[in-house]
């Protein structure tokens, strides 16, 4: 059985590059956890990206599955432990919430924005709990909370909406073309909406063909999957052409240098999901180049660590032919 424990650690910034003090505190704490049969569990800790500030409070989820005790992700990264963060993101590892999660990480790395995350366990059906449904009646991730003054907060859902909102709220990050009246901005919106309305639903049709069709007939299920793959392949063809002659999906030049927009972050997450398909995105030359360009970013490495993607079924993606 799988259990999750929460462990909070406060320590001065500037620990040795190995992150040993954090690992040592977790190792000491791990002695309190035991397998249901009483067998001590092995502990594994990995260093995470540290944000700027005098002190930090990192809250970790501890996975006590089977015979290992493992640090799976930090749920808070904040320059000041007593300060309300600007955002709270409810996420599930590997899901559509990766899109705002990655953008938040980039904003923290480059512009010092403060946010925290809360992990939503699908195994424990957290997304269907009364507490979570009070935040997001749809019972899905992501849910992004915007914290204001005097405890005020606003709640936003849908991955595309959260990506567009974060880009609009932080123009200094250049996650969208600067002039909302321009052709480039219209193309940016068009691309995000296309990814959300065409590519993402097609992927859902493939992953949940049996559940959503309500059919147990293998032929019917395979027909739905085949149609979904056809739409995904057509989408990759279109986006491949859109990338001709430019490094990112939308022209977004800042001080003479092309910059990615929220559409590029969104595309990479969808491209990662396509690894299960014969029509995976890395078969298209320009799409592969975009994926490799985006996953070289420091924010992607932090995202992989924070969501523990190296421990899933694609530990080296996108390092495939």
KEKE-3310 file (N, C-alpha, C; in steps of 0.2 Angstrom, whole numbers, plus 5000, padded with zeros to 4 digits):
npx = (5004:5002:5008:5008:5018:5021:5035:5043:5056:5067:5080:5096:5100:5112:5118:5130:5135:5131:5119:5119:5115:5101:5098:5103:5095:5083:5086:5089:5076:5069:5071:5061:5051:5043:5041:5025:5027:5036:5049:5064:5064:5073:5080:5080:5086:5086:5094:5086:5082:5086:5078:5080:5084:5084:5081:5074:5059:5056:5044:5042:5035:5034:5037:5031:5031:5030:5046:5054:5059:5056:5060:5049:5044:5046:5034:5033:5041:5048:5054:5052:5047:5036:5029:5015:5013:5013:5006:4997:4998:4989:4993:4996:5008:5015:5004:4991:4994:5007:5010:5007:5015:5028:5029:5028:5039:5049:5047:5050:5064:5069:5063:5060:5047:5036:5029:5019:5016:5003:5001:4991:4984:4980:4978:4973:4962:4961:4957:4943:4939:4929:4935:4944:4935:4928:4937:4939:4926:4926:4934:4947:4965:4974:4973:4974:4978:4977:4984:4979:4979:4977:4972:4964:4958:4959:4953:4958:4956:4960:4972:4977:4971:4978:4991:4990:4986:4997:5007:5001:5001:5014:5023:5036:5043:5041:5033:5023:5019:5022:5013:4996:4988:4994:4998:5006:5003:4990:4992:4999:4988:4980:4987:4989:4975:4972:4980:4974:4961:4961:4972:4975:4961:4961:4971:4966:4955:4962:4969:4959:4949:4941:4935:4928:4920:4911:4910:4914:4919:4932:4935:4928:4934:4947:4945:4941:4953:4962:4956:4959:4973:4975:4971:4980:4992:4989:4989:5003:5009:5004:5009:5023:5025:5022:5033:5043:5058:5059:5063:5054:5036:5029:5032:5042:5051:5063:5073:5081:5082:5075:5061:5053:5036:5021:5014:5024:5028:5017:5015:5026:5023:5012:5018:5026:5017:5014:5023:5018:5013:5013:5014:5022:5029:5042:5046:5045:5054:5056:5048:5054:5066:5062:5057:5069:5076:5068:5069:5081:5082:5084:5073:5065:5073:5072:5058:5057:5063:5055:5043:5047:5049:5059:5057:5047:5039:5046:5060:5071:5066:5067:5076:5076:5076)
npy = (4994:5012:5026:5043:5055:5070:5081:5094:5106:5118:5128:5137:5147:5142:5130:5117:5112:5099:5098:5091:5094:5095:5082:5075:5078:5073:5060:5057:5059:5049:5037:5036:5030:5015:5000:4992:4979:4980:4981:4991:5005:5010:5025:5038:5053:5068:5082:5098:5112:5128:5142:5160:5170:5173:5163:5147:5137:5121:5110:5093:5079:5062:5047:5032:5019:5002:4995:5006:5022:5037:5053:5063:5075:5093:5103:5116:5131:5145:5161:5167:5160:5164:5172:5175:5166:5172:5164:5148:5132:5118:5102:5087:5075:5074:5077:5088:5099:5101:5111:5125:5123:5122:5134:5143:5139:5143:5157:5159:5156:5166:5178:5179:5176:5171:5156:5142:5124:5111:5094:5084:5069:5056:5043:5042:5049:5063:5073:5072:5075:5083:5095:5098:5099:5110:5120:5118:5113:5105:5095:5091:5094:5107:5118:5134:5146:5163:5174:5188:5204:5206:5193:5190:5180:5173:5160:5150:5139:5126:5122:5129:5141:5145:5146:5157:5167:5168:5172:5185:5192:5193:5202:5205:5194:5190:5180:5181:5189:5206:5216:5217:5220:5215:5205:5194:5192:5188:5176:5169:5168:5160:5148:5143:5141:5131:5121:5118:5115:5106:5097:5093:5087:5077:5068:5065:5057:5046:5041:5038:5030:5019:5022:5034:5031:5022:5009:4992:4985:4980:4983:4995:5003:5003:5010:5023:5026:5026:5036:5047:5047:5050:5063:5069:5067:5075:5087:5088:5089:5102:5111:5108:5115:5127:5130:5132:5140:5147:5147:5145:5143:5154:5170:5180:5192:5198:5211:5208:5195:5179:5173:5160:5157:5155:5146:5137:5131:5124:5116:5107:5099:5092:5086:5077:5068:5062:5052:5039:5036:5030:5041:5050:5066:5068:5063:5072:5084:5098:5100:5091:5098:5109:5104:5099:5111:5118:5109:5110:5120:5127:5127:5116:5105:5107:5105:5092:5086:5091:5085:5072:5065:5057:5045:5039:5031:5036:5040:5046:5055:5069:5060:5051:5042)
npz = (5000:4998:5006:5011:5018:5026:5028:5035:5033:5039:5034:5033:5019:5006:5008:5006:4990:4987:4993:5006:5020:5020:5014:5025:5036:5031:5031:5044:5049:5043:5050:5058:5051:5046:5038:5035:5040:5049:5044:5042:5031:5016:5013:5001:4994:4984:4978:4976:4966:4973:4979:4979:4994:5012:5020:5019:5018:5015:5011:5010:5001:5007:5001:5006:5000:4998:5000:5001:5006:5000:4994:4986:4980:4982:4991:4994:4989:4995:4997:5010:5025:5032:5023:5013:4998:4980:4972:4972:4967:4963:4959:4949:4946:4930:4923:4915:4923:4923:4914:4919:4930:4926:4920:4931:4938:4929:4930:4943:4943:4935:4938:4951:4956:4969:4974:4979:4979:4979:4981:4972:4974:4963:4966:4979:4976:4978:4971:4970:4982:4996:5000:4990:4979:4983:4979:4965:4956:4945:4948:4943:4938:4932:4947:4950:4962:4965:4976:4985:4993:5011:5013:5002:4988:4971:4960:4947:4934:4922:4911:4899:4901:4913:4909:4899:4908:4917:4908:4904:4917:4920:4911:4910:4908:4895:4889:4880:4864:4864:4860:4861:4850:4839:4824:4828:4841:4840:4833:4842:4852:4844:4842:4856:4858:4848:4852:4864:4861:4850:4849:4863:4867:4857:4861:4874:4869:4864:4875:4884:4877:4879:4892:4889:4878:4883:4879:4877:4867:4858:4844:4842:4851:4846:4834:4838:4844:4833:4825:4833:4833:4820:4820:4828:4821:4810:4816:4821:4808:4804:4814:4812:4800:4804:4811:4802:4798:4810:4827:4837:4841:4839:4832:4843:4847:4857:4861:4849:4850:4848:4858:4868:4869:4880:4873:4868:4879:4882:4871:4872:4883:4878:4868:4875:4880:4868:4867:4868:4856:4839:4831:4837:4842:4841:4829:4819:4811:4814:4825:4834:4836:4842:4854:4860:4861:4871:4882:4886:4894:4911:4919:4915:4919:4933:4934:4931:4942:4952:4950:4949:4937:4932:4938:4932:4918:4907:4909:4902:4893:4882:4876:4864:4848)
capx = (5000:5005:5006:5012:5020:5024:5040:5045:5063:5069:5087:5099:5102:5119:5121:5135:5132:5128:5113:5119:5111:5094:5097:5104:5089:5078:5089:5087:5069:5067:5072:5054:5046:5044:5037:5020:5029:5042:5056:5066:5064:5078:5079:5083:5085:5089:5094:5082:5083:5084:5076:5084:5081:5089:5079:5069:5055:5054:5040:5042:5031:5038:5033:5033:5028:5034:5051:5058:5056:5059:5058:5046:5044:5044:5027:5033:5047:5047:5059:5051:5042:5030:5026:5010:5015:5009:5002:4997:4996:4987:4995:4997:5014:5014:4997:4991:4996:5014:5011:5008:5020:5034:5030:5029:5047:5053:5046:5054:5071:5071:5061:5059:5041:5035:5023:5019:5012:5000:5001:4984:4985:4974:4977:4969:4956:4961:4953:4936:4937:4925:4940:4946:4929:4926:4941:4938:4921:4927:4938:4953:4970:4977:4969:4979:4975:4980:4984:4980:4980:4972:4969:4959:4961:4955:4954:4958:4957:4961:4980:4978:4970:4983:4997:4989:4986:5003:5010:4999:5002:5021:5025:5043:5045:5040:5030:5018:5021:5021:5008:4990:4985:4998:4997:5010:4999:4984:4995:5000:4982:4977:4991:4987:4968:4973:4983:4969:4954:4961:4977:4973:4956:4963:4975:4961:4952:4967:4971:4952:4944:4937:4931:4924:4916:4906:4910:4919:4920:4939:4935:4925:4939:4953:4943:4942:4961:4964:4954:4963:4980:4975:4970:4986:4997:4988:4991:5010:5010:5002:5014:5029:5025:5022:5040:5048:5061:5059:5065:5048:5030:5026:5037:5042:5058:5065:5080:5084:5083:5068:5060:5048:5029:5017:5012:5029:5028:5011:5017:5031:5020:5008:5023:5029:5012:5013:5028:5015:5010:5017:5014:5025:5031:5049:5047:5044:5061:5056:5045:5060:5071:5059:5057:5076:5078:5065:5070:5088:5081:5085:5066:5063:5076:5069:5051:5058:5065:5050:5038:5050:5048:5064:5055:5041:5040:5050:5065:5076:5063:5066:5082:5074:5076)
capy = (5000:5018:5031:5049:5058:5077:5083:5101:5107:5125:5129:5143:5146:5142:5124:5114:5111:5092:5098:5086:5095:5093:5075:5072:5079:5068:5053:5056:5058:5043:5032:5035:5027:5008:4996:4989:4973:4982:4981:4998:5007:5013:5032:5041:5060:5071:5089:5102:5119:5132:5149:5166:5172:5172:5157:5144:5132:5116:5104:5087:5073:5057:5041:5026:5014:4995:4994:5011:5029:5041:5060:5063:5082:5099:5106:5123:5134:5151:5165:5168:5155:5168:5176:5172:5166:5175:5159:5141:5128:5111:5098:5080:5073:5071:5079:5094:5104:5102:5117:5130:5121:5124:5142:5146:5138:5148:5164:5160:5156:5172:5185:5178:5176:5167:5152:5135:5119:5106:5088:5081:5062:5053:5036:5044:5052:5069:5078:5071:5076:5089:5100:5100:5101:5117:5125:5116:5109:5101:5089:5090:5098:5111:5123:5140:5151:5170:5177:5195:5208:5204:5186:5189:5175:5171:5153:5149:5132:5124:5123:5134:5148:5147:5148:5163:5172:5169:5176:5192:5195:5194:5204:5206:5187:5189:5174:5182:5195:5212:5221:5213:5221:5213:5199:5189:5191:5184:5170:5166:5165:5155:5142:5141:5138:5125:5115:5116:5113:5101:5092:5090:5082:5071:5064:5061:5052:5040:5038:5036:5028:5014:5025:5039:5028:5018:5003:4987:4982:4981:4986:5002:5007:5004:5015:5029:5028:5027:5043:5052:5047:5054:5070:5071:5067:5081:5093:5089:5092:5109:5114:5108:5120:5134:5131:5133:5147:5151:5143:5144:5142:5161:5175:5184:5194:5203:5214:5205:5188:5175:5170:5156:5160:5150:5141:5132:5126:5120:5111:5102:5094:5088:5081:5072:5063:5058:5046:5032:5035:5029:5047:5054:5072:5069:5061:5078:5087:5105:5099:5088:5103:5114:5100:5099:5118:5119:5105:5112:5125:5125:5126:5109:5101:5108:5102:5084:5084:5092:5080:5066:5062:5052:5039:5036:5026:5039:5043:5050:5059:5067:5057:5045:5044)
capz = (5000:4997:5011:5010:5024:5025:5032:5034:5035:5038:5035:5030:5012:5005:5010:5002:4983:4987:4997:5011:5026:5019:5014:5031:5040:5029:5033:5051:5050:5040:5054:5061:5047:5045:5033:5039:5043:5053:5041:5040:5024:5013:5011:4995:4994:4979:4979:4972:4965:4979:4977:4982:5000:5017:5023:5015:5021:5010:5013:5006:5002:5008:4998:5010:4996:4998:5004:5001:5008:4995:4993:4979:4978:4987:4990:4995:4988:4996:5000:5017:5027:5035:5018:5008:4991:4976:4969:4975:4962:4964:4953:4949:4942:4923:4920:4912:4927:4921:4910:4923:4935:4922:4919:4938:4939:4925:4933:4950:4942:4931:4940:4958:4959:4975:4973:4982:4976:4983:4977:4972:4973:4960:4969:4985:4974:4981:4966:4971:4989:4997:5001:4983:4975:4985:4975:4958:4956:4940:4950:4939:4939:4938:4950:4952:4967:4965:4982:4985:4999:5016:5012:4996:4983:4966:4958:4940:4932:4915:4910:4894:4905:4918:4905:4897:4914:4920:4903:4905:4923:4920:4904:4910:4907:4888:4888:4875:4861:4869:4858:4860:4844:4833:4821:4832:4847:4837:4831:4849:4855:4840:4844:4862:4858:4844:4857:4870:4858:4845:4851:4869:4866:4853:4866:4878:4865:4863:4882:4888:4872:4882:4897:4887:4873:4886:4875:4879:4861:4856:4838:4843:4855:4842:4829:4842:4845:4826:4823:4838:4831:4814:4821:4831:4816:4806:4820:4820:4801:4804:4818:4809:4795:4807:4814:4797:4798:4816:4832:4842:4837:4837:4832:4849:4847:4863:4860:4844:4852:4849:4865:4868:4873:4884:4868:4867:4885:4882:4866:4874:4888:4874:4864:4879:4880:4862:4866:4867:4849:4833:4828:4842:4840:4839:4822:4815:4812:4817:4832:4838:4837:4847:4861:4862:4863:4877:4887:4888:4899:4918:4922:4913:4924:4939:4934:4931:4948:4957:4948:4949:4931:4931:4941:4929:4912:4902:4913:4898:4887:4875:4873:4860:4841)
cpx = (5004:5003:5011:5012:5023:5029:5043:5052:5064:5077:5090:5100:5109:5122:5126:5131:5129:5121:5113:5115:5104:5093:5098:5098:5083:5080:5087:5080:5066:5067:5065:5049:5048:5039:5031:5022:5035:5049:5058:5066:5070:5076:5083:5082:5089:5089:5089:5084:5081:5083:5080:5080:5086:5087:5074:5065:5053:5050:5040:5037:5035:5034:5036:5031:5033:5039:5056:5055:5060:5056:5055:5045:5043:5038:5027:5041:5046:5053:5059:5046:5036:5027:5021:5013:5011:5004:5002:4994:4995:4989:4996:5003:5012:5008:4997:4993:5003:5015:5011:5013:5027:5035:5031:5037:5051:5053:5050:5061:5073:5069:5059:5052:5040:5029:5024:5015:5009:4999:4994:4985:4979:4973:4972:4963:4955:4956:4945:4934:4933:4929:4942:4941:4927:4931:4940:4933:4922:4931:4944:4959:4972:4972:4975:4975:4980:4979:4984:4981:4975:4968:4965:4963:4956:4957:4953:4959:4958:4969:4981:4977:4975:4989:4996:4989:4993:5007:5008:5001:5010:5024:5033:5046:5045:5038:5024:5021:5018:5015:5001:4986:4988:4996:5000:5006:4993:4986:4996:4993:4979:4981:4989:4980:4968:4975:4978:4963:4955:4966:4976:4967:4957:4967:4971:4957:4956:4968:4964:4947:4939:4932:4926:4918:4910:4906:4916:4921:4927:4939:4933:4931:4945:4951:4943:4949:4964:4963:4958:4970:4981:4975:4977:4992:4996:4990:4999:5012:5009:5008:5021:5030:5025:5029:5045:5051:5061:5060:5059:5041:5027:5032:5037:5049:5058:5072:5084:5085:5076:5067:5054:5042:5026:5015:5018:5030:5023:5012:5021:5028:5016:5012:5025:5023:5012:5019:5025:5013:5015:5018:5017:5029:5038:5051:5047:5051:5060:5053:5050:5065:5068:5059:5064:5078:5075:5067:5078:5088:5081:5078:5064:5067:5074:5062:5052:5059:5059:5044:5040:5048:5053:5063:5049:5043:5044:5056:5070:5073:5065:5072:5080:5075:5071)
cpy = (5006:5023:5037:5053:5065:5079:5090:5103:5114:5125:5135:5142:5146:5136:5121:5112:5104:5092:5093:5088:5093:5086:5072:5072:5074:5061:5052:5055:5052:5037:5031:5031:5020:5005:4993:4982:4974:4982:4989:4999:5011:5020:5034:5048:5063:5079:5093:5109:5123:5139:5154:5168:5170:5165:5153:5139:5127:5111:5099:5082:5067:5050:5035:5020:5008:4996:5000:5018:5034:5048:5061:5070:5087:5102:5114:5126:5142:5155:5166:5164:5158:5172:5172:5172:5170:5170:5152:5137:5121:5107:5091:5079:5071:5073:5085:5100:5105:5109:5123:5129:5124:5131:5145:5145:5143:5155:5165:5160:5163:5178:5184:5178:5170:5162:5145:5130:5114:5100:5085:5073:5059:5046:5037:5047:5059:5074:5077:5072:5082:5095:5103:5103:5108:5122:5124:5111:5104:5094:5087:5095:5101:5116:5128:5145:5157:5173:5184:5198:5206:5198:5185:5184:5174:5164:5153:5142:5132:5126:5128:5141:5150:5149:5155:5169:5173:5174:5184:5195:5196:5196:5204:5199:5186:5183:5175:5188:5201:5216:5216:5214:5219:5206:5193:5187:5187:5177:5166:5164:5159:5148:5139:5137:5132:5120:5113:5113:5107:5095:5089:5085:5076:5066:5061:5056:5045:5037:5035:5034:5023:5017:5030:5037:5024:5011:4998:4983:4984:4985:4993:5006:5008:5009:5022:5031:5029:5034:5048:5052:5051:5061:5073:5072:5073:5087:5094:5092:5100:5113:5114:5113:5127:5136:5133:5140:5150:5145:5141:5145:5149:5166:5180:5186:5200:5205:5210:5197:5184:5172:5166:5159:5154:5145:5135:5128:5121:5114:5105:5097:5089:5083:5076:5066:5059:5052:5039:5031:5033:5036:5052:5060:5072:5066:5066:5082:5094:5104:5096:5094:5108:5110:5100:5105:5119:5115:5105:5117:5123:5123:5119:5104:5101:5105:5095:5082:5085:5087:5073:5062:5057:5046:5036:5032:5030:5043:5048:5054:5066:5064:5051:5047:5048)
cpz = (5000:5002:5009:5017:5022:5030:5030:5037:5033:5039:5032:5023:5011:5008:5005:4995:4983:4990:5003:5017:5025:5018:5021:5036:5038:5031:5040:5053:5048:5044:5058:5057:5046:5041:5038:5043:5048:5051:5039:5033:5022:5011:5005:4995:4988:4980:4974:4971:4971:4976:4981:4989:5006:5020:5019:5020:5015:5013:5008:5007:5002:5006:5002:5006:4997:5003:5004:5003:5004:4995:4986:4976:4983:4986:4992:4993:4989:4999:5007:5019:5029:5030:5014:5001:4986:4972:4973:4969:4964:4958:4954:4944:4935:4920:4917:4916:4926:4918:4914:4928:4932:4921:4926:4939:4935:4928:4939:4948:4939:4934:4948:4961:4964:4974:4978:4978:4981:4979:4978:4970:4969:4963:4975:4983:4977:4977:4967:4978:4990:4997:4994:4978:4976:4981:4968:4957:4950:4942:4946:4941:4932:4941:4953:4956:4966:4972:4982:4992:5004:5015:5006:4991:4977:4963:4951:4939:4924:4913:4905:4897:4910:4915:4902:4902:4916:4915:4904:4911:4924:4914:4904:4908:4899:4886:4882:4871:4864:4867:4856:4853:4837:4830:4825:4838:4845:4836:4838:4852:4851:4841:4850:4862:4854:4848:4862:4867:4853:4848:4858:4869:4862:4857:4871:4875:4865:4870:4885:4883:4875:4887:4894:4882:4877:4883:4877:4873:4858:4849:4838:4846:4850:4836:4832:4842:4838:4824:4827:4835:4824:4815:4824:4826:4811:4810:4820:4813:4801:4808:4815:4803:4798:4810:4808:4797:4804:4822:4837:4838:4835:4837:4839:4850:4853:4862:4855:4845:4852:4856:4864:4871:4876:4879:4867:4873:4885:4877:4868:4879:4883:4870:4868:4880:4874:4862:4866:4860:4844:4830:4833:4839:4837:4832:4817:4816:4816:4824:4837:4840:4843:4854:4864:4865:4870:4883:4889:4893:4906:4921:4920:4918:4931:4940:4934:4938:4953:4956:4948:4943:4929:4934:4938:4923:4907:4905:4909:4893:4888:4872:4869:4853:4839)
residu = (UNK:UNK:UNK:UNK:UNK:UNK:UNK:UNK:UNK:UNK:UNK:UNK:UNK:UNK:UNK:UNK:UNK:UNK:UNK:UNK:UNK:UNK:UNK:UNK:UNK:UNK:UNK:UNK:UNK:UNK:UNK:UNK:UNK:UNK:UNK:UNK:UNK:UNK:UNK:UNK:UNK:UNK:UNK:UNK:UNK:UNK:UNK:UNK:UNK:UNK:UNK:UNK:UNK:UNK:UNK:UNK:UNK:UNK:UNK:UNK:UNK:UNK:UNK:UNK:UNK:UNK:UNK:UNK:UNK:UNK:UNK:UNK:UNK:UNK:UNK:UNK:UNK:UNK:UNK:UNK:UNK:UNK:UNK:UNK:UNK:UNK:UNK:UNK:UNK:UNK:UNK:UNK:UNK:UNK:UNK:UNK:UNK:UNK:UNK:UNK:UNK:UNK:UNK:UNK:UNK:UNK:UNK:UNK:UNK:UNK:UNK:UNK:UNK:UNK:UNK:UNK:UNK:UNK:UNK:UNK:UNK:UNK:UNK:UNK:UNK:UNK:UNK:UNK:UNK:UNK:UNK:UNK:UNK:UNK:UNK:UNK:UNK:UNK:UNK:UNK:UNK:UNK:UNK:UNK:UNK:UNK:UNK:UNK:UNK:UNK:UNK:UNK:UNK:UNK:UNK:UNK:UNK:UNK:UNK:UNK:UNK:UNK:UNK:UNK:UNK:UNK:UNK:UNK:UNK:UNK:UNK:UNK:UNK:UNK:UNK:UNK:UNK:UNK:UNK:UNK:UNK:UNK:UNK:UNK:UNK:UNK:UNK:UNK:UNK:UNK:UNK:UNK:UNK:UNK:UNK:UNK:UNK:UNK:UNK:UNK:UNK:UNK:UNK:UNK:UNK:UNK:UNK:UNK:UNK:UNK:UNK:UNK:UNK:UNK:UNK:UNK:UNK:UNK:UNK:UNK:UNK:UNK:UNK:UNK:UNK:UNK:UNK:UNK:UNK:UNK:UNK:UNK:UNK:UNK:UNK:UNK:UNK:UNK:UNK:UNK:UNK:UNK:UNK:UNK:UNK:UNK:UNK:UNK:UNK:UNK:UNK:UNK:UNK:UNK:UNK:UNK:UNK:UNK:UNK:UNK:UNK:UNK:UNK:UNK:UNK:UNK:UNK:UNK:UNK:UNK:UNK:UNK:UNK:UNK:UNK:UNK:UNK:UNK:UNK:UNK:UNK:UNK:UNK:UNK:UNK:UNK:UNK:UNK:UNK:UNK:UNK:UNK:UNK:UNK:UNK:UNK:UNK:UNK:UNK:UNK:UNK:UNK:UNK:UNK:UNK:UNK:UNK:UNK:UNK:UNK:UNK:UNK:UNK:UNK:UNK:UNK:UNK:UNK:UNK:UNK:UNK)
# end
